[in-house]
Amino acid sequence: MKAKVHVTLKNGVLDPQGKAVGHALESLGFQGVGDVRVGKYIEIELAETDPAKAKAAVTDMGKQLLANTVIENFTVEIV
């Protein structure tokens, strides 16, 4: 079983990397690019076969290590 975790900055948290990417896109000639936010994507291969237990375990991983929950949100998808 595989878990997909998306980590993004919470609304209102400054994203200097996103700003840099936005400016770079404009300098490359891409028109109409709005706000750019940069996050993380993490895939975790799990031995667990119960989707509910897998999601609970990865949610705990997100809270304890994968995301800084003060400034970041995260979502977990089990596939």
PDB file of N, CA, C and O in Angstrom:
ATOM      1  N   MET A   1       0.851  -1.168   0.000  1.00  0.00           N
ATOM      2  CA  MET A   1       0.000   0.000   0.000  1.00  0.00           C
ATOM      3  C   MET A   1       0.899   1.235   0.000  1.00  0.00           C
ATOM      4  O   MET A   1       1.966   1.245   0.615  1.00  0.00           O
ATOM      5  N   LYS A   2       0.453   2.263  -0.693  1.00  0.00           N
ATOM      6  CA  LYS A   2       1.249   3.485  -0.801  1.00  0.00           C
ATOM      7  C   LYS A   2       0.461   4.663  -0.254  1.00  0.00           C
ATOM      8  O   LYS A   2      -0.754   4.756  -0.430  1.00  0.00           O
ATOM      9  N   ALA A   3       1.179   5.564   0.414  1.00  0.00           N
ATOM     10  CA  ALA A   3       0.584   6.802   0.901  1.00  0.00           C
ATOM     11  C   ALA A   3       1.201   7.964   0.140  1.00  0.00           C
ATOM     12  O   ALA A   3       2.409   8.009  -0.091  1.00  0.00           O
ATOM     13  N   LYS A   4       0.339   8.908  -0.247  1.00  0.00           N
ATOM     14  CA  LYS A   4       0.791  10.140  -0.888  1.00  0.00           C
ATOM     15  C   LYS A   4       0.474  11.284   0.066  1.00  0.00           C
ATOM     16  O   LYS A   4      -0.670  11.461   0.484  1.00  0.00           O
ATOM     17  N   VAL A   5       1.500  12.054   0.403  1.00  0.00           N
ATOM     18  CA  VAL A   5       1.340  13.154   1.357  1.00  0.00           C
ATOM     19  C   VAL A   5       1.694  14.459   0.650  1.00  0.00           C
ATOM     20  O   VAL A   5       2.777  14.594   0.080  1.00  0.00           O
ATOM     21  N   HIS A   6       0.774  15.413   0.695  1.00  0.00           N
ATOM     22  CA  HIS A   6       1.016  16.746   0.138  1.00  0.00           C
ATOM     23  C   HIS A   6       1.110  17.723   1.310  1.00  0.00           C
ATOM     24  O   HIS A   6       0.204  17.806   2.141  1.00  0.00           O
ATOM     25  N   VAL A   7       2.212  18.455   1.361  1.00  0.00           N
ATOM     26  CA  VAL A   7       2.431  19.431   2.432  1.00  0.00           C
ATOM     27  C   VAL A   7       2.482  20.812   1.793  1.00  0.00           C
ATOM     28  O   VAL A   7       3.251  21.036   0.858  1.00  0.00           O
ATOM     29  N   THR A   8       1.663  21.743   2.294  1.00  0.00           N
ATOM     30  CA  THR A   8       1.627  23.101   1.761  1.00  0.00           C
ATOM     31  C   THR A   8       1.637  24.097   2.922  1.00  0.00           C
ATOM     32  O   THR A   8       1.232  23.784   4.042  1.00  0.00           O
ATOM     33  N   LEU A   9       2.106  25.290   2.620  1.00  0.00           N
ATOM     34  CA  LEU A   9       2.084  26.343   3.628  1.00  0.00           C
ATOM     35  C   LEU A   9       0.647  26.790   3.875  1.00  0.00           C
ATOM     36  O   LEU A   9      -0.170  26.821   2.954  1.00  0.00           O
ATOM     37  N   LYS A  10       0.349  27.132   5.111  1.00  0.00           N
ATOM     38  CA  LYS A  10      -0.973  27.647   5.437  1.00  0.00           C
ATOM     39  C   LYS A  10      -1.155  29.017   4.791  1.00  0.00           C
ATOM     40  O   LYS A  10      -0.184  29.723   4.520  1.00  0.00           O
ATOM     41  N   ASN A  11      -2.420  29.381   4.548  1.00  0.00           N
ATOM     42  CA  ASN A  11      -2.713  30.714   4.017  1.00  0.00           C
ATOM     43  C   ASN A  11      -2.183  31.762   4.983  1.00  0.00           C
ATOM     44  O   ASN A  11      -2.300  31.613   6.199  1.00  0.00           O
ATOM     45  N   GLY A  12      -1.607  32.807   4.441  1.00  0.00           N
ATOM     46  CA  GLY A  12      -1.077  33.879   5.265  1.00  0.00           C
ATOM     47  C   GLY A  12       0.389  33.725   5.616  1.00  0.00           C
ATOM     48  O   GLY A  12       1.007  34.679   6.089  1.00  0.00           O
ATOM     49  N   VAL A  13       0.963  32.549   5.398  1.00  0.00           N
ATOM     50  CA  VAL A  13       2.386  32.332   5.668  1.00  0.00           C
ATOM     51  C   VAL A  13       3.160  32.741   4.418  1.00  0.00           C
ATOM     52  O   VAL A  13       2.854  32.285   3.317  1.00  0.00           O
ATOM     53  N   LEU A  14       4.152  33.592   4.589  1.00  0.00           N
ATOM     54  CA  LEU A  14       4.952  34.041   3.452  1.00  0.00           C
ATOM     55  C   LEU A  14       5.677  32.866   2.814  1.00  0.00           C
ATOM     56  O   LEU A  14       6.143  31.956   3.499  1.00  0.00           O
ATOM     57  N   ASP A  15       5.765  32.904   1.472  1.00  0.00           N
ATOM     58  CA  ASP A  15       6.402  31.826   0.721  1.00  0.00           C
ATOM     59  C   ASP A  15       7.465  32.419  -0.207  1.00  0.00           C
ATOM     60  O   ASP A  15       7.190  32.647  -1.385  1.00  0.00           O
ATOM     61  N   PRO A  16       8.686  32.676   0.308  1.00  0.00           N
ATOM     62  CA  PRO A  16       9.720  33.285  -0.528  1.00  0.00           C
ATOM     63  C   PRO A  16      10.111  32.414  -1.726  1.00  0.00           C
ATOM     64  O   PRO A  16      10.447  32.937  -2.789  1.00  0.00           O
ATOM     65  N   GLN A  17      10.067  31.096  -1.559  1.00  0.00           N
ATOM     66  CA  GLN A  17      10.391  30.216  -2.681  1.00  0.00           C
ATOM     67  C   GLN A  17       9.318  30.336  -3.768  1.00  0.00           C
ATOM     68  O   GLN A  17       9.640  30.359  -4.955  1.00  0.00           O
ATOM     69  N   GLY A  18       8.080  30.410  -3.377  1.00  0.00           N
ATOM     70  CA  GLY A  18       6.995  30.603  -4.333  1.00  0.00           C
ATOM     71  C   GLY A  18       7.130  31.924  -5.074  1.00  0.00           C
ATOM     72  O   GLY A  18       6.910  31.989  -6.284  1.00  0.00           O
ATOM     73  N   LYS A  19       7.494  32.986  -4.342  1.00  0.00           N
ATOM     74  CA  LYS A  19       7.705  34.302  -4.978  1.00  0.00           C
ATOM     75  C   LYS A  19       8.823  34.216  -6.004  1.00  0.00           C
ATOM     76  O   LYS A  19       8.693  34.754  -7.104  1.00  0.00           O
ATOM     77  N   ALA A  20       9.926  33.543  -5.660  1.00  0.00           N
ATOM     78  CA  ALA A  20      11.059  33.411  -6.576  1.00  0.00           C
ATOM     79  C   ALA A  20      10.646  32.644  -7.838  1.00  0.00           C
ATOM     80  O   ALA A  20      11.032  33.018  -8.945  1.00  0.00           O
ATOM     81  N   VAL A  21       9.872  31.585  -7.673  1.00  0.00           N
ATOM     82  CA  VAL A  21       9.408  30.811  -8.830  1.00  0.00           C
ATOM     83  C   VAL A  21       8.488  31.673  -9.692  1.00  0.00           C
ATOM     84  O   VAL A  21       8.595  31.651 -10.919  1.00  0.00           O
ATOM     85  N   GLY A  22       7.594  32.425  -9.072  1.00  0.00           N
ATOM     86  CA  GLY A  22       6.698  33.312  -9.814  1.00  0.00           C
ATOM     87  C   GLY A  22       7.458  34.336 -10.633  1.00  0.00           C
ATOM     88  O   GLY A  22       7.142  34.560 -11.802  1.00  0.00           O
ATOM     89  N   HIS A  23       8.470  34.967 -10.020  1.00  0.00           N
ATOM     90  CA  HIS A  23       9.282  35.956 -10.745  1.00  0.00           C
ATOM     91  C   HIS A  23      10.058  35.298 -11.883  1.00  0.00           C
ATOM     92  O   HIS A  23      10.175  35.871 -12.966  1.00  0.00           O
ATOM     93  N   ALA A  24      10.587  34.103 -11.644  1.00  0.00           N
ATOM     94  CA  ALA A  24      11.334  33.399 -12.682  1.00  0.00           C
ATOM     95  C   ALA A  24      10.420  33.059 -13.865  1.00  0.00           C
ATOM     96  O   ALA A  24      10.829  33.187 -15.019  1.00  0.00           O
ATOM     97  N   LEU A  25       9.203  32.633 -13.587  1.00  0.00           N
ATOM     98  CA  LEU A  25       8.266  32.323 -14.664  1.00  0.00           C
ATOM     99  C   LEU A  25       7.970  33.569 -15.498  1.00  0.00           C
ATOM    100  O   LEU A  25       7.921  33.504 -16.727  1.00  0.00           O
ATOM    101  N   GLU A  26       7.773  34.706 -14.821  1.00  0.00           N
ATOM    102  CA  GLU A  26       7.535  35.961 -15.540  1.00  0.00           C
ATOM    103  C   GLU A  26       8.734  36.344 -16.391  1.00  0.00           C
ATOM    104  O   GLU A  26       8.578  36.783 -17.530  1.00  0.00           O
ATOM    105  N   SER A  27       9.938  36.177 -15.835  1.00  0.00           N
ATOM    106  CA  SER A  27      11.137  36.547 -16.596  1.00  0.00           C
ATOM    107  C   SER A  27      11.365  35.627 -17.792  1.00  0.00           C
ATOM    108  O   SER A  27      12.055  36.006 -18.739  1.00  0.00           O
ATOM    109  N   LEU A  28      10.794  34.422 -17.761  1.00  0.00           N
ATOM    110  CA  LEU A  28      10.874  33.498 -18.880  1.00  0.00           C
ATOM    111  C   LEU A  28       9.792  33.765 -19.926  1.00  0.00           C
ATOM    112  O   LEU A  28       9.724  33.088 -20.951  1.00  0.00           O
ATOM    113  N   GLY A  29       8.950  34.758 -19.653  1.00  0.00           N
ATOM    114  CA  GLY A  29       7.946  35.151 -20.633  1.00  0.00           C
ATOM    115  C   GLY A  29       6.569  34.558 -20.425  1.00  0.00           C
ATOM    116  O   GLY A  29       5.691  34.753 -21.266  1.00  0.00           O
ATOM    117  N   PHE A  30       6.348  33.838 -19.332  1.00  0.00           N
ATOM    118  CA  PHE A  30       5.019  33.293 -19.068  1.00  0.00           C
ATOM    119  C   PHE A  30       4.129  34.405 -18.530  1.00  0.00           C
ATOM    120  O   PHE A  30       4.413  34.990 -17.484  1.00  0.00           O
ATOM    121  N   GLN A  31       3.058  34.688 -19.249  1.00  0.00           N
ATOM    122  CA  GLN A  31       2.140  35.768 -18.892  1.00  0.00           C
ATOM    123  C   GLN A  31       0.994  35.247 -18.033  1.00  0.00           C
ATOM    124  O   GLN A  31       0.600  34.086 -18.143  1.00  0.00           O
ATOM    125  N   GLY A  32       0.472  36.104 -17.188  1.00  0.00           N
ATOM    126  CA  GLY A  32      -0.733  35.780 -16.438  1.00  0.00           C
ATOM    127  C   GLY A  32      -0.536  34.832 -15.268  1.00  0.00           C
ATOM    128  O   GLY A  32      -1.504  34.253 -14.774  1.00  0.00           O
ATOM    129  N   VAL A  33       0.697  34.665 -14.817  1.00  0.00           N
ATOM    130  CA  VAL A  33       0.944  33.800 -13.661  1.00  0.00           C
ATOM    131  C   VAL A  33       0.590  34.581 -12.398  1.00  0.00           C
ATOM    132  O   VAL A  33       1.107  35.673 -12.163  1.00  0.00           O
ATOM    133  N   GLY A  34      -0.292  34.010 -11.594  1.00  0.00           N
ATOM    134  CA  GLY A  34      -0.695  34.651 -10.345  1.00  0.00           C
ATOM    135  C   GLY A  34       0.218  34.220  -9.202  1.00  0.00           C
ATOM    136  O   GLY A  34       1.413  33.987  -9.386  1.00  0.00           O
ATOM    137  N   ASP A  35      -0.370  34.123  -8.039  1.00  0.00           N
ATOM    138  CA  ASP A  35       0.373  33.732  -6.846  1.00  0.00           C
ATOM    139  C   ASP A  35       0.893  32.300  -6.997  1.00  0.00           C
ATOM    140  O   ASP A  35       0.153  31.412  -7.421  1.00  0.00           O
ATOM    141  N   VAL A  36       2.151  32.077  -6.655  1.00  0.00           N
ATOM    142  CA  VAL A  36       2.759  30.745  -6.718  1.00  0.00           C
ATOM    143  C   VAL A  36       3.102  30.319  -5.294  1.00  0.00           C
ATOM    144  O   VAL A  36       3.730  31.069  -4.547  1.00  0.00           O
ATOM    145  N   ARG A  37       2.688  29.113  -4.927  1.00  0.00           N
ATOM    146  CA  ARG A  37       2.999  28.543  -3.621  1.00  0.00           C
ATOM    147  C   ARG A  37       3.753  27.240  -3.861  1.00  0.00           C
ATOM    148  O   ARG A  37       3.373  26.456  -4.731  1.00  0.00           O
ATOM    149  N   VAL A  38       4.806  27.005  -3.107  1.00  0.00           N
ATOM    150  CA  VAL A  38       5.624  25.802  -3.254  1.00  0.00           C
ATOM    151  C   VAL A  38       5.419  24.924  -2.029  1.00  0.00           C
ATOM    152  O   VAL A  38       5.391  25.416  -0.901  1.00  0.00           O
ATOM    153  N   GLY A  39       5.276  23.631  -2.252  1.00  0.00           N
ATOM    154  CA  GLY A  39       5.081  22.683  -1.164  1.00  0.00           C
ATOM    155  C   GLY A  39       5.950  21.458  -1.350  1.00  0.00           C
ATOM    156  O   GLY A  39       6.920  21.472  -2.108  1.00  0.00           O
ATOM    157  N   LYS A  40       5.586  20.395  -0.646  1.00  0.00           N
ATOM    158  CA  LYS A  40       6.329  19.134  -0.721  1.00  0.00           C
ATOM    159  C   LYS A  40       5.360  18.010  -1.067  1.00  0.00           C
ATOM    160  O   LYS A  40       4.184  18.049  -0.705  1.00  0.00           O
ATOM    161  N   TYR A  41       5.873  17.016  -1.770  1.00  0.00           N
ATOM    162  CA  TYR A  41       5.113  15.812  -2.090  1.00  0.00           C
ATOM    163  C   TYR A  41       5.954  14.633  -1.622  1.00  0.00           C
ATOM    164  O   TYR A  41       7.124  14.517  -1.985  1.00  0.00           O
ATOM    165  N   ILE A  42       5.360  13.759  -0.819  1.00  0.00           N
ATOM    166  CA  ILE A  42       6.084  12.634  -0.235  1.00  0.00           C
ATOM    167  C   ILE A  42       5.295  11.353  -0.513  1.00  0.00           C
ATOM    168  O   ILE A  42       4.088  11.302  -0.275  1.00  0.00           O
ATOM    169  N   GLU A  43       5.972  10.322  -1.013  1.00  0.00           N
ATOM    170  CA  GLU A  43       5.363   9.003  -1.171  1.00  0.00           C
ATOM    171  C   GLU A  43       5.984   8.055  -0.161  1.00  0.00           C
ATOM    172  O   GLU A  43       7.202   8.027   0.014  1.00  0.00           O
ATOM    173  N   ILE A  44       5.135   7.278   0.504  1.00  0.00           N
ATOM    174  CA  ILE A  44       5.602   6.324   1.504  1.00  0.00           C
ATOM    175  C   ILE A  44       5.000   4.966   1.185  1.00  0.00           C
ATOM    176  O   ILE A  44       3.781   4.829   1.087  1.00  0.00           O
ATOM    177  N   GLU A  45       5.844   3.971   1.026  1.00  0.00           N
ATOM    178  CA  GLU A  45       5.393   2.594   0.805  1.00  0.00           C
ATOM    179  C   GLU A  45       5.161   1.967   2.182  1.00  0.00           C
ATOM    180  O   GLU A  45       6.026   2.030   3.056  1.00  0.00           O
ATOM    181  N   LEU A  46       4.001   1.370   2.363  1.00  0.00           N
ATOM    182  CA  LEU A  46       3.618   0.817   3.660  1.00  0.00           C
ATOM    183  C   LEU A  46       3.347  -0.682   3.567  1.00  0.00           C
ATOM    184  O   LEU A  46       2.850  -1.166   2.550  1.00  0.00           O
ATOM    185  N   ALA A  47       3.671  -1.408   4.623  1.00  0.00           N
ATOM    186  CA  ALA A  47       3.364  -2.833   4.697  1.00  0.00           C
ATOM    187  C   ALA A  47       1.923  -3.068   5.151  1.00  0.00           C
ATOM    188  O   ALA A  47       1.367  -4.146   4.941  1.00  0.00           O
ATOM    189  N   GLU A  48       1.329  -2.059   5.770  1.00  0.00           N
ATOM    190  CA  GLU A  48      -0.044  -2.164   6.294  1.00  0.00           C
ATOM    191  C   GLU A  48      -1.027  -2.473   5.155  1.00  0.00           C
ATOM    192  O   GLU A  48      -0.905  -1.921   4.062  1.00  0.00           O
ATOM    193  N   THR A  49      -2.000  -3.354   5.415  1.00  0.00           N
ATOM    194  CA  THR A  49      -2.985  -3.712   4.397  1.00  0.00           C
ATOM    195  C   THR A  49      -4.361  -3.099   4.659  1.00  0.00           C
ATOM    196  O   THR A  49      -5.217  -3.088   3.774  1.00  0.00           O
ATOM    197  N   ASP A  50      -4.571  -2.594   5.861  1.00  0.00           N
ATOM    198  CA  ASP A  50      -5.839  -1.947   6.208  1.00  0.00           C
ATOM    199  C   ASP A  50      -5.735  -0.457   5.891  1.00  0.00           C
ATOM    200  O   ASP A  50      -4.936   0.241   6.515  1.00  0.00           O
ATOM    201  N   PRO A  51      -6.530   0.057   4.925  1.00  0.00           N
ATOM    202  CA  PRO A  51      -6.428   1.465   4.543  1.00  0.00           C
ATOM    203  C   PRO A  51      -6.657   2.442   5.703  1.00  0.00           C
ATOM    204  O   PRO A  51      -5.993   3.477   5.769  1.00  0.00           O
ATOM    205  N   ALA A  52      -7.570   2.138   6.600  1.00  0.00           N
ATOM    206  CA  ALA A  52      -7.847   3.030   7.733  1.00  0.00           C
ATOM    207  C   ALA A  52      -6.642   3.109   8.673  1.00  0.00           C
ATOM    208  O   ALA A  52      -6.276   4.191   9.133  1.00  0.00           O
ATOM    209  N   LYS A  53      -6.035   1.963   8.954  1.00  0.00           N
ATOM    210  CA  LYS A  53      -4.844   1.954   9.820  1.00  0.00           C
ATOM    211  C   LYS A  53      -3.673   2.651   9.128  1.00  0.00           C
ATOM    212  O   LYS A  53      -2.902   3.362   9.773  1.00  0.00           O
ATOM    213  N   ALA A  54      -3.542   2.447   7.819  1.00  0.00           N
ATOM    214  CA  ALA A  54      -2.459   3.090   7.071  1.00  0.00           C
ATOM    215  C   ALA A  54      -2.621   4.605   7.111  1.00  0.00           C
ATOM    216  O   ALA A  54      -1.655   5.333   7.342  1.00  0.00           O
ATOM    217  N   LYS A  55      -3.845   5.077   6.887  1.00  0.00           N
ATOM    218  CA  LYS A  55      -4.084   6.531   6.904  1.00  0.00           C
ATOM    219  C   LYS A  55      -3.815   7.106   8.293  1.00  0.00           C
ATOM    220  O   LYS A  55      -3.234   8.184   8.414  1.00  0.00           O
ATOM    221  N   ALA A  56      -4.229   6.400   9.332  1.00  0.00           N
ATOM    222  CA  ALA A  56      -3.988   6.866  10.703  1.00  0.00           C
ATOM    223  C   ALA A  56      -2.490   6.941  10.996  1.00  0.00           C
ATOM    224  O   ALA A  56      -2.023   7.899  11.613  1.00  0.00           O
ATOM    225  N   ALA A  57      -1.743   5.936  10.556  1.00  0.00           N
ATOM    226  CA  ALA A  57      -0.297   5.923  10.802  1.00  0.00           C
ATOM    227  C   ALA A  57       0.390   7.065  10.054  1.00  0.00           C
ATOM    228  O   ALA A  57       1.250   7.745  10.614  1.00  0.00           O
ATOM    229  N   VAL A  58       0.016   7.276   8.798  1.00  0.00           N
ATOM    230  CA  VAL A  58       0.659   8.343   8.014  1.00  0.00           C
ATOM    231  C   VAL A  58       0.231   9.715   8.523  1.00  0.00           C
ATOM    232  O   VAL A  58       1.014  10.663   8.467  1.00  0.00           O
ATOM    233  N   THR A  59      -0.985   9.835   9.012  1.00  0.00           N
ATOM    234  CA  THR A  59      -1.415  11.096   9.617  1.00  0.00           C
ATOM    235  C   THR A  59      -0.557  11.403  10.842  1.00  0.00           C
ATOM    236  O   THR A  59      -0.158  12.549  11.045  1.00  0.00           O
ATOM    237  N   ASP A  60      -0.274  10.403  11.649  1.00  0.00           N
ATOM    238  CA  ASP A  60       0.622  10.597  12.793  1.00  0.00           C
ATOM    239  C   ASP A  60       2.020  10.993  12.327  1.00  0.00           C
ATOM    240  O   ASP A  60       2.655  11.858  12.929  1.00  0.00           O
ATOM    241  N   MET A  61       2.503  10.359  11.249  1.00  0.00           N
ATOM    242  CA  MET A  61       3.819  10.724  10.695  1.00  0.00           C
ATOM    243  C   MET A  61       3.822  12.188  10.268  1.00  0.00           C
ATOM    244  O   MET A  61       4.789  12.912  10.505  1.00  0.00           O
ATOM    245  N   GLY A  62       2.740  12.613   9.641  1.00  0.00           N
ATOM    246  CA  GLY A  62       2.639  14.007   9.204  1.00  0.00           C
ATOM    247  C   GLY A  62       2.689  14.978  10.359  1.00  0.00           C
ATOM    248  O   GLY A  62       3.379  15.996  10.298  1.00  0.00           O
ATOM    249  N   LYS A  63       1.953  14.663  11.419  1.00  0.00           N
ATOM    250  CA  LYS A  63       1.921  15.542  12.599  1.00  0.00           C
ATOM    251  C   LYS A  63       3.260  15.583  13.327  1.00  0.00           C
ATOM    252  O   LYS A  63       3.654  16.625  13.851  1.00  0.00           O
ATOM    253  N   GLN A  64       3.965  14.442  13.360  1.00  0.00           N
ATOM    254  CA  GLN A  64       5.199  14.363  14.142  1.00  0.00           C
ATOM    255  C   GLN A  64       6.453  14.757  13.375  1.00  0.00           C
ATOM    256  O   GLN A  64       7.413  15.246  13.971  1.00  0.00           O
ATOM    257  N   LEU A  65       6.458  14.549  12.042  1.00  0.00           N
ATOM    258  CA  LEU A  65       7.709  14.758  11.310  1.00  0.00           C
ATOM    259  C   LEU A  65       7.559  15.415   9.942  1.00  0.00           C
ATOM    260  O   LEU A  65       8.319  16.325   9.611  1.00  0.00           O
ATOM    261  N   LEU A  66       6.604  14.977   9.154  1.00  0.00           N
ATOM    262  CA  LEU A  66       6.557  15.380   7.754  1.00  0.00           C
ATOM    263  C   LEU A  66       6.149  16.829   7.537  1.00  0.00           C
ATOM    264  O   LEU A  66       6.555  17.442   6.550  1.00  0.00           O
ATOM    265  N   ALA A  67       5.353  17.386   8.442  1.00  0.00           N
ATOM    266  CA  ALA A  67       4.891  18.768   8.308  1.00  0.00           C
ATOM    267  C   ALA A  67       5.117  19.525   9.607  1.00  0.00           C
ATOM    268  O   ALA A  67       5.020  18.963  10.699  1.00  0.00           O
ATOM    269  N   ASN A  68       5.417  20.796   9.469  1.00  0.00           N
ATOM    270  CA  ASN A  68       5.461  21.691  10.622  1.00  0.00           C
ATOM    271  C   ASN A  68       4.047  22.242  10.749  1.00  0.00           C
ATOM    272  O   ASN A  68       3.692  23.198  10.060  1.00  0.00           O
ATOM    273  N   THR A  69       3.239  21.650  11.622  1.00  0.00           N
ATOM    274  CA  THR A  69       1.812  21.969  11.669  1.00  0.00           C
ATOM    275  C   THR A  69       1.508  23.383  12.144  1.00  0.00           C
ATOM    276  O   THR A  69       0.359  23.820  12.086  1.00  0.00           O
ATOM    277  N   VAL A  70       2.516  24.096  12.610  1.00  0.00           N
ATOM    278  CA  VAL A  70       2.305  25.497  12.977  1.00  0.00           C
ATOM    279  C   VAL A  70       2.116  26.335  11.715  1.00  0.00           C
ATOM    280  O   VAL A  70       1.279  27.238  11.692  1.00  0.00           O
ATOM    281  N   ILE A  71       2.887  26.042  10.665  1.00  0.00           N
ATOM    282  CA  ILE A  71       2.839  26.848   9.443  1.00  0.00           C
ATOM    283  C   ILE A  71       2.426  26.064   8.191  1.00  0.00           C
ATOM    284  O   ILE A  71       2.270  26.650   7.119  1.00  0.00           O
ATOM    285  N   GLU A  72       2.248  24.735   8.322  1.00  0.00           N
ATOM    286  CA  GLU A  72       1.940  23.922   7.155  1.00  0.00           C
ATOM    287  C   GLU A  72       0.683  23.075   7.372  1.00  0.00           C
ATOM    288  O   GLU A  72       0.378  22.651   8.487  1.00  0.00           O
ATOM    289  N   ASN A  73      -0.031  22.844   6.272  1.00  0.00           N
ATOM    290  CA  ASN A  73      -1.130  21.883   6.221  1.00  0.00           C
ATOM    291  C   ASN A  73      -0.636  20.659   5.472  1.00  0.00           C
ATOM    292  O   ASN A  73       0.312  20.745   4.692  1.00  0.00           O
ATOM    293  N   PHE A  74      -1.273  19.525   5.704  1.00  0.00           N
ATOM    294  CA  PHE A  74      -0.926  18.352   4.915  1.00  0.00           C
ATOM    295  C   PHE A  74      -2.162  17.508   4.682  1.00  0.00           C
ATOM    296  O   PHE A  74      -3.099  17.513   5.480  1.00  0.00           O
ATOM    297  N   THR A  75      -2.148  16.781   3.571  1.00  0.00           N
ATOM    298  CA  THR A  75      -3.209  15.849   3.253  1.00  0.00           C
ATOM    299  C   THR A  75      -2.597  14.487   2.997  1.00  0.00           C
ATOM    300  O   THR A  75      -1.464  14.386   2.526  1.00  0.00           O
ATOM    301  N   VAL A  76      -3.347  13.441   3.308  1.00  0.00           N
ATOM    302  CA  VAL A  76      -2.881  12.074   3.137  1.00  0.00           C
ATOM    303  C   VAL A  76      -3.856  11.350   2.223  1.00  0.00           C
ATOM    304  O   VAL A  76      -5.070  11.393   2.424  1.00  0.00           O
ATOM    305  N   GLU A  77      -3.303  10.684   1.213  1.00  0.00           N
ATOM    306  CA  GLU A  77      -4.104   9.839   0.314  1.00  0.00           C
ATOM    307  C   GLU A  77      -3.491   8.444   0.322  1.00  0.00           C
ATOM    308  O   GLU A  77      -2.286   8.287   0.123  1.00  0.00           O
ATOM    309  N   ILE A  78      -4.316   7.440   0.552  1.00  0.00           N
ATOM    310  CA  ILE A  78      -3.869   6.048   0.537  1.00  0.00           C
ATOM    311  C   ILE A  78      -4.306   5.427  -0.788  1.00  0.00           C
ATOM    312  O   ILE A  78      -5.480   5.476  -1.155  1.00  0.00           O
ATOM    313  N   VAL A  79      -3.342   4.842  -1.498  1.00  0.00           N
ATOM    314  CA  VAL A  79      -3.652   4.209  -2.796  1.00  0.00           C
ATOM    315  C   VAL A  79      -3.161   2.775  -2.820  1.00  0.00           C
ATOM    316  O   VAL A  79      -3.329   2.082  -3.824  1.00  0.00           O
TER     317      VAL A  79
END
